Amino acid sequence: MAGTAYEGTYIHKHKGYYYLFASIGRCCEGLNSTYTTVVGRSKHLFGPYVDKAGRPMMDNHHEVVISKNDAFVGPGHNSEIVTDRKGADWIFYHAVSVANPEGRVLMLDRVNWEKD
């Protein structure tokens, strides 16, 4: 478990760190959805996972990875990160389209890893 705010978690190993991606907020409420995708990382699979400042996810500290914008709200419940043939990583998740808020749509974004 990682804190009290997380669901839809997924762990991905990248360059010596384990990254715990998770969703916070309210899902599936159309344009009122507050879902957001967040992350923390650890040198060890079983943690502790922390934010950039070293604060633990167990205390609900994290970094925001994907949040709402003018076109989509409620981005969250990410799934497996996949790597393409050129080595780029991609993350799947769902969101609600502001233009067509009936239901959720599958989203795919490139993961841009920051250097340590």
Secondary structure as the mmCIF struct_conf table of DSSP 4:
data_model
#
loop_
_struct_conf.conf_type_id
_struct_conf.id
_struct_conf.beg_label_comp_id
_struct_conf.beg_label_asym_id
_struct_conf.beg_label_seq_id
_struct_conf.end_label_comp_id
_struct_conf.end_label_asym_id
_struct_conf.end_label_seq_id
BEND BEND1 GLY A 3 ALA A 5
STRN STRN1 GLU A 7 HIS A 14
TURN_TY1_P TURN_TY1_P1 LYS A 15 GLY A 16
STRN STRN2 TYR A 17 ILE A 24
BEND BEND2 GLY A 25 GLY A 25
BEND BEND3 CYS A 28 CYS A 28
HELX_RH_3T_P HELX_RH_3T_P1 GLY A 30 ASN A 32
STRN STRN3 THR A 36 SER A 42
BEND BEND4 LYS A 43 HIS A 44
TURN_TY1_P TURN_TY1_P2 LEU A 45 PHE A 46
STRN STRN4 VAL A 50 VAL A 50
TURN_TY1_P TURN_TY1_P3 LYS A 52 ALA A 53
BEND BEND5 GLY A 54 GLY A 54
STRN STRN5 PRO A 56 PRO A 56
HELX_RH_3T_P HELX_RH_3T_P2 MET A 57 ASP A 59
TURN_TY1_P TURN_TY1_P4 ASN A 60 ASN A 60
STRN STRN6 GLU A 63 ILE A 66
BEND BEND6 ASP A 70 ALA A 71
STRN STRN7 PHE A 72 GLY A 76
STRN STRN8 ILE A 81 THR A 83
TURN_TY1_P TURN_TY1_P5 ARG A 85 LYS A 86
BEND BEND7 GLY A 87 GLY A 87
STRN STRN9 ASP A 89 SER A 97
BEND BEND8 VAL A 98 ASN A 100
BEND BEND9 GLU A 102 GLY A 103
STRN STRN10 VAL A 105 VAL A 111
HELX_LH_PP_P HELX_LH_PP_P1 TRP A 113 LYS A 115
#
